Amino acid sequence: MTLSEFRARFPIFKRRIYVNSCSQGALSIDVDEAMRAYLDSWHESGSPWEMWVEQVERLRAKFAGSIGADIDEIAVMPSATAGINSVASALRFDAARSHVILGDFEFPTMAQVWLAQEKRGATIRRARVTEAAPDSLPLEAYAAVIDERTLIVPATHVCFRNGHRTDIAGLTRLAQARGAYVFLDDYQRTGSGPIDVHALGVDFMVTGCLKYLLAAAGIGFLYVRRDLIERFEPAITGWFGRINPFAFRIDALDWPPGANRFESGTPPVPNAYAALAALELLDRIGYDTVGQQVEHLASRFAAAARDAGFLVRTPSAPEHHGPLVVVQAIDGPTMVQKLAARGIIASSRGNGLRVAFHAYNVDEDVDAVVTALASGSGMVNRTSRGKGGLESCQ
């Protein structure tokens, strides 16, 4: 599948310029048809649960292959939050190891779940940014707080606020050398390029389909490294966390040998249909192709924005940014509205205007956003380094 054929699968591009994959992936005709297929199965067969559960298992296998994992290392969850909570509930915080290291770039859920573990004996320590470099979180910040009492290091791959990409492979080596687990939050990156969790060496990973995996809310994935799985028995559990859910046991807990032991309730079947269709579409274009296009577009936009004098908060080096580029605005929400009036769909967090790319975007999308920002009449911060005598950053 070519890039143009891929873009043609997303009808929104006939009407809008869509650069908001960091919030919600665009809707493809493939996902639309899959959701309708689920409804048709419900209409036709009433309650074909064997078929629906098989769809979830097909999704498990497809996702595992997409991240370089084995099928039994994947739990299908209703959200990334559910995956984080399930793992947290299985950990023991004791005198030997109780420290949880949280970086300043985490999404609120990741921080909140671990803060809640303080009641169970967790001690939260922070990997901090500095005033001199507020949009960078180097490994040195983690090295300063990871020690022999560190139990786990949750870390986002790409920060939702500024687009900073963490050196996860380096962080994993650092943490594991000191006996700590690494829990990767890959939600702001999965689907925007290739990833191999075995090569990265992380112990746990969560992500979901809402963003670059191009499906719907209500479904996520938890990866657990195989040699760790049977060490953990989560306190958050349910009937789908059993060896055979349909045995309907109420007398004991039996734990399956795979990561499905971290699952709990009835799987999100409608969203599994959507997710499987989206992953199959991504397979058709290929993650290498996706990654190359995303890197090209993100770098093109960041360079053009800086050249125009805009204050870009996202690091310029490819190894330190992902598909999301953030431009500082005077009033982020108002800027989003102004762009929407011009047919451009973006988002903001605070006054950071977020522009996110996928393989369905093209150079013309980049140019249209830069042009719109240039006509923003003081709504975007500018530096004194831009062309044309631009005003200082506010």
C-alpha positions as CSV (number, residue, x, y, z in Angstrom):
1,M,0.0,0.0,0.0
2,T,1.3,3.4,-0.9
3,L,1.1,6.5,1.3
4,S,-1.5,8.0,-1.0
5,E,-3.6,4.9,-0.9
6,F,-3.3,4.9,2.9
7,R,-4.5,8.5,3.1
8,A,-7.4,7.7,0.9
9,R,-8.7,5.3,3.6
10,F,-9.5,8.4,5.8
11,P,-12.4,10.4,4.5
12,I,-11.8,13.4,6.8
13,F,-9.0,14.5,4.5
14,K,-11.6,15.4,1.9
15,R,-12.8,18.1,4.3
16,R,-10.1,18.9,6.9
17,I,-6.4,19.0,7.6
18,Y,-6.1,16.6,10.5
19,V,-3.0,16.9,12.7
20,N,-4.5,15.6,16.0
21,S,-3.4,12.0,16.2
22,C,-1.9,12.7,19.6
23,S,-5.5,13.0,20.9
24,Q,-7.4,10.7,18.5
25,G,-6.5,8.9,15.4
26,A,-8.5,9.8,12.2
27,L,-11.3,7.4,11.4
28,S,-10.6,5.0,8.4
29,I,-13.3,3.3,6.3
30,D,-11.8,0.1,7.5
31,V,-12.6,0.8,11.2
32,D,-16.0,2.1,10.2
33,E,-16.8,-1.1,8.4
34,A,-15.4,-3.2,11.2
35,M,-17.7,-1.5,13.8
36,R,-20.6,-2.1,11.5
37,A,-19.6,-5.8,11.1
38,Y,-19.8,-6.1,14.9
39,L,-23.3,-4.6,14.9
40,D,-24.3,-6.9,12.1
41,S,-23.1,-10.0,14.0
42,W,-25.2,-8.8,17.0
43,H,-28.3,-8.3,14.8
44,E,-27.8,-11.6,13.0
45,S,-26.8,-14.0,15.7
46,G,-27.9,-12.4,18.9
47,S,-25.1,-13.3,21.2
48,P,-22.2,-15.1,19.3
49,W,-19.8,-15.0,22.2
50,E,-17.5,-17.6,20.9
51,M,-17.0,-15.6,17.7
52,W,-16.6,-12.4,19.7
53,V,-14.0,-13.9,22.0
54,E,-12.1,-15.3,19.0
55,Q,-12.0,-11.7,17.7
56,V,-10.3,-10.6,20.8
57,E,-7.8,-13.4,20.5
58,R,-7.0,-12.5,16.9
59,L,-6.4,-8.9,18.1
60,R,-4.1,-10.2,20.9
61,A,-2.0,-12.0,18.3
62,K,-2.0,-9.2,15.8
63,F,-0.9,-6.6,18.4
64,A,1.8,-9.0,19.8
65,G,3.3,-9.3,16.3
66,S,3.2,-5.5,15.8
67,I,5.5,-4.8,18.8
68,G,7.8,-7.9,18.6
69,A,6.2,-9.7,21.5
70,D,4.8,-13.2,21.9
71,I,1.1,-13.8,22.2
72,D,1.2,-14.9,25.8
73,E,3.0,-11.7,26.8
74,I,-0.1,-9.6,25.9
75,A,-3.2,-8.7,28.0
76,V,-6.1,-7.1,26.3
77,M,-7.4,-4.3,28.6
78,P,-10.2,-1.8,28.5
79,S,-7.6,1.0,28.9
80,A,-4.0,1.7,29.6
81,T,-5.0,2.7,33.1
82,A,-6.4,-0.7,33.8
83,G,-3.1,-2.2,32.7
84,I,-1.1,0.0,35.0
85,N,-3.4,-0.6,38.0
86,S,-3.3,-4.4,37.4
87,V,0.5,-4.4,37.6
88,A,0.7,-2.0,40.5
89,S,-1.7,-4.2,42.5
90,A,0.6,-7.2,42.0
91,L,3.7,-5.5,43.3
92,R,4.9,-5.6,46.9
93,F,6.5,-2.6,48.5
94,D,8.8,-3.6,51.3
95,A,11.8,-2.3,53.3
96,A,14.2,-3.6,50.6
97,R,12.4,-2.0,47.6
98,S,9.7,0.5,47.8
99,H,10.8,3.4,45.6
100,V,8.8,4.4,42.5
101,I,10.6,6.8,40.2
102,L,8.3,9.3,38.4
103,G,9.6,11.7,35.8
104,D,8.2,15.1,35.3
105,F,6.8,14.2,31.8
106,E,4.4,11.5,32.8
107,F,0.7,11.5,31.8
108,P,-1.5,12.0,34.9
109,T,-2.8,8.5,35.0
110,M,0.6,7.0,35.3
111,A,1.5,9.4,38.1
112,Q,-1.8,9.0,39.9
113,V,-1.8,5.2,39.9
114,W,1.6,5.2,41.6
115,L,0.7,8.0,44.0
116,A,-2.2,5.8,45.1
117,Q,0.3,3.1,46.0
118,E,1.7,5.2,48.8
119,K,-1.0,3.7,51.0
120,R,0.5,0.3,50.3
121,G,4.0,1.4,51.2
122,A,5.3,2.9,48.0
123,T,7.7,5.8,48.2
124,I,7.6,8.3,45.3
125,R,10.8,9.9,44.1
126,R,11.0,12.3,41.2
127,A,13.3,12.6,38.1
128,R,13.2,16.4,37.6
129,V,13.7,18.7,34.8
130,T,15.8,21.8,35.3
131,E,14.9,25.5,34.9
132,A,17.6,25.7,32.2
133,A,16.1,22.9,30.1
134,P,12.4,22.6,31.1
135,D,11.5,20.5,28.0
136,S,14.3,17.9,28.4
137,L,14.5,15.0,30.7
138,P,17.9,13.3,30.2
139,L,19.0,10.0,31.7
140,E,21.1,11.9,34.2
141,A,17.9,13.0,35.9
142,Y,16.9,9.4,36.4
143,A,20.4,8.2,37.4
144,A,20.3,10.8,40.2
145,V,17.3,9.1,41.9
146,I,17.4,5.4,40.9
147,D,19.1,3.4,43.6
148,E,19.1,-0.1,45.3
149,R,15.7,0.6,46.8
150,T,14.0,1.4,43.5
151,L,11.3,-1.1,42.7
152,I,10.0,0.3,39.4
153,V,10.5,3.1,37.0
154,P,7.4,4.1,35.0
155,A,8.4,6.2,32.0
156,T,6.6,7.8,29.0
157,H,8.2,7.3,25.6
158,V,6.8,10.6,24.2
159,C,5.6,13.3,26.5
160,F,2.0,14.4,25.8
161,R,2.8,18.0,26.7
162,N,5.9,18.8,24.8
163,G,6.7,15.9,22.5
164,H,10.0,15.0,24.2
165,R,11.1,11.4,23.5
166,T,12.8,9.5,26.3
167,D,15.8,7.3,25.7
168,I,13.9,4.2,26.8
169,A,16.6,1.7,25.9
170,G,19.2,3.7,27.9
171,L,16.8,4.1,30.8
172,T,16.1,0.3,30.8
173,R,19.8,-0.5,31.0
174,L,20.2,2.0,33.8
175,A,17.3,0.8,35.9
176,Q,17.8,-2.9,35.4
177,A,21.5,-2.6,36.3
178,R,20.2,-1.4,39.7
179,G,17.6,-4.2,40.0
180,A,14.5,-2.1,39.1
181,Y,11.7,-2.8,36.7
182,V,10.9,-0.4,33.8
183,F,7.3,0.2,32.9
184,L,7.0,1.9,29.5
185,D,4.0,4.1,28.7
186,D,4.0,4.0,24.9
187,Y,0.6,5.5,24.3
188,Q,2.0,8.6,22.6
189,R,4.0,6.6,20.1
190,T,2.7,3.1,19.4
191,G,1.6,3.0,15.7
192,S,3.7,5.9,14.6
193,G,6.7,3.6,13.7
194,P,8.2,0.2,14.4
195,I,8.9,-0.9,18.0
196,D,10.4,-4.1,19.4
197,V,9.8,-4.5,23.1
198,H,12.2,-7.5,23.3
199,A,15.0,-5.3,21.8
200,L,14.1,-2.5,24.2
201,G,14.2,-4.8,27.1
202,V,11.4,-3.2,29.1
203,D,9.6,-5.3,31.7
204,F,6.1,-3.9,31.2
205,M,4.4,-1.7,28.6
206,V,1.0,-0.2,28.2
207,T,-0.6,1.5,25.2
208,G,-4.0,1.9,23.6
209,C,-5.8,2.3,20.3
210,L,-7.1,5.8,20.7
211,K,-4.2,7.6,19.1
212,Y,-1.7,6.3,16.5
213,L,-3.1,2.8,16.4
214,L,-6.1,4.5,14.7
215,A,-9.0,2.9,16.4
216,A,-11.4,3.8,19.3
217,A,-11.3,4.5,23.0
218,G,-12.1,1.6,25.3
219,I,-9.3,-0.8,24.5
220,G,-5.7,-1.0,25.4
221,F,-2.9,-3.5,25.8
222,L,-0.5,-4.5,28.5
223,Y,2.8,-6.3,27.7
224,V,4.6,-8.2,30.4
225,R,7.9,-9.8,29.8
226,R,7.4,-13.6,29.7
227,D,9.9,-14.5,32.5
228,L,8.1,-12.1,34.8
229,I,4.5,-13.2,34.3
230,E,4.2,-16.0,36.8
231,R,5.8,-13.9,39.6
232,F,2.7,-11.7,39.8
233,E,-0.8,-12.3,41.0
234,P,-2.7,-9.0,40.6
235,A,-5.2,-8.0,43.4
236,I,-7.3,-6.4,40.7
237,T,-8.8,-9.3,38.8
238,G,-11.9,-10.9,37.5
239,W,-13.4,-13.8,35.6
240,F,-11.3,-13.2,32.4
241,G,-8.1,-13.4,34.5
242,R,-8.7,-17.1,35.0
243,I,-7.4,-20.2,33.1
244,N,-10.9,-20.8,31.7
245,P,-13.4,-17.9,32.3
246,F,-16.3,-20.1,31.2
247,A,-15.6,-22.6,34.0
248,F,-17.4,-20.0,36.2
249,R,-15.5,-21.0,39.3
250,I,-16.3,-19.2,42.6
251,D,-14.3,-21.4,44.9
252,A,-10.7,-20.4,44.0
253,L,-8.4,-18.3,41.9
254,D,-6.5,-20.1,39.2
255,W,-3.9,-18.1,37.3
256,P,-3.1,-18.7,33.6
257,P,0.5,-18.8,32.7
258,G,0.2,-15.9,30.2
259,A,-0.2,-12.2,30.6
260,N,-4.0,-12.7,30.4
261,R,-3.8,-13.2,34.1
262,F,-3.7,-9.4,34.3
263,E,-7.1,-9.1,32.6
264,S,-10.3,-8.8,34.6
265,G,-13.8,-8.3,33.3
266,T,-15.6,-9.0,30.0
267,P,-13.4,-7.9,27.1
268,P,-14.4,-4.8,25.1
269,V,-15.6,-6.7,22.0
270,P,-16.9,-3.7,19.8
271,N,-13.6,-2.0,20.3
272,A,-11.7,-5.2,19.5
273,Y,-13.3,-5.2,16.0
274,A,-12.2,-1.6,15.5
275,A,-8.7,-2.2,16.8
276,L,-8.1,-5.3,14.7
277,A,-9.2,-3.5,11.5
278,A,-6.9,-0.6,12.3
279,L,-3.9,-2.9,13.0
280,E,-4.5,-4.8,9.8
281,L,-4.5,-1.5,7.9
282,L,-1.2,-0.5,9.5
283,D,0.2,-3.8,8.5
284,R,-0.7,-3.2,4.9
285,I,1.3,0.0,4.8
286,G,4.0,-1.2,7.1
287,Y,5.4,0.3,10.3
288,D,8.8,1.2,8.6
289,T,6.9,3.2,6.0
290,V,4.8,4.9,8.7
291,G,7.9,5.7,10.8
292,Q,9.8,7.2,7.9
293,Q,6.8,9.4,6.9
294,V,6.2,10.6,10.4
295,E,9.8,11.5,11.0
296,H,9.9,13.4,7.7
297,L,6.8,15.4,8.5
298,A,7.6,16.1,12.2
299,S,11.1,17.3,11.2
300,R,9.7,19.4,8.3
301,F,7.2,21.1,10.6
302,A,9.6,21.7,13.4
303,A,12.2,23.2,11.1
304,A,9.6,25.4,9.3
305,A,8.1,26.5,12.6
306,R,11.5,27.5,14.0
307,D,12.5,29.2,10.7
308,A,9.3,31.2,11.0
309,G,10.4,32.3,14.5
310,F,7.9,30.2,16.5
311,L,9.0,28.8,19.9
312,V,9.1,25.1,19.4
313,R,9.2,23.2,22.7
314,T,9.9,19.8,21.2
315,P,13.6,18.7,20.8
316,S,14.9,18.9,17.3
317,A,17.1,15.7,17.3
318,P,15.2,12.7,15.8
319,E,16.1,10.5,18.7
320,H,14.5,13.0,21.1
321,H,11.2,13.6,19.4
322,G,8.3,11.4,18.1
323,P,5.3,12.2,16.0
324,L,4.2,15.1,18.2
325,V,5.6,18.7,17.8
326,V,4.5,21.4,20.3
327,V,4.6,25.1,19.6
328,Q,4.2,27.5,22.4
329,A,1.1,29.7,22.1
330,I,-0.1,32.8,23.9
331,D,-3.5,31.1,24.3
332,G,-3.5,27.5,23.3
333,P,-7.3,26.8,23.3
334,T,-8.0,29.9,21.3
335,M,-5.4,29.0,18.8
336,V,-7.0,25.6,18.4
337,Q,-10.3,27.3,17.7
338,K,-8.7,29.6,15.1
339,L,-7.1,26.7,13.4
340,A,-10.4,24.8,13.4
341,A,-12.1,27.8,11.7
342,R,-9.5,27.3,8.9
343,G,-10.3,23.6,8.6
344,I,-7.3,22.4,10.6
345,I,-7.8,20.1,13.6
346,A,-5.1,20.2,16.2
347,S,-5.2,20.3,20.1
348,S,-3.5,22.0,23.0
349,R,-2.4,21.2,26.5
350,G,-2.2,24.4,28.4
351,N,-0.6,26.9,26.0
352,G,1.3,24.2,24.1
353,L,-0.2,23.9,20.6
354,R,0.1,20.2,19.7
355,V,0.6,19.2,16.0
356,A,0.8,15.5,15.5
357,F,1.5,13.5,12.3
358,H,0.8,10.1,11.0
359,A,1.4,8.4,7.7
360,Y,-1.8,9.8,6.3
361,N,-0.4,13.4,6.5
362,V,1.5,15.0,3.6
363,D,3.8,18.0,3.1
364,E,0.9,20.2,2.2
365,D,-0.6,19.6,5.6
366,V,2.6,20.8,7.2
367,D,2.7,23.9,5.0
368,A,-1.0,24.7,5.7
369,V,-0.4,24.6,9.5
370,V,2.7,26.8,9.3
371,T,0.8,29.3,7.1
372,A,-2.1,29.4,9.5
373,L,0.2,29.9,12.5
374,A,2.0,32.8,10.7
375,S,-1.4,34.5,10.3
376,G,-2.3,33.9,13.9
377,S,-2.0,37.6,14.8
378,G,0.1,37.2,17.9
379,M,-1.5,34.0,19.1
380,V,1.8,32.0,18.8
381,N,5.0,32.9,20.7
382,R,7.9,33.9,18.6
383,T,11.6,34.2,19.2
384,S,14.0,36.8,18.1
385,R,15.8,34.3,16.0
386,G,13.2,34.0,13.3
387,K,13.3,35.8,9.9
388,G,11.7,39.1,9.2
389,G,12.4,40.9,12.5
390,L,9.9,38.9,14.6
391,E,9.2,40.0,18.1
392,S,10.7,38.4,21.2
393,C,9.1,35.4,22.9
394,Q,6.4,36.3,25.4
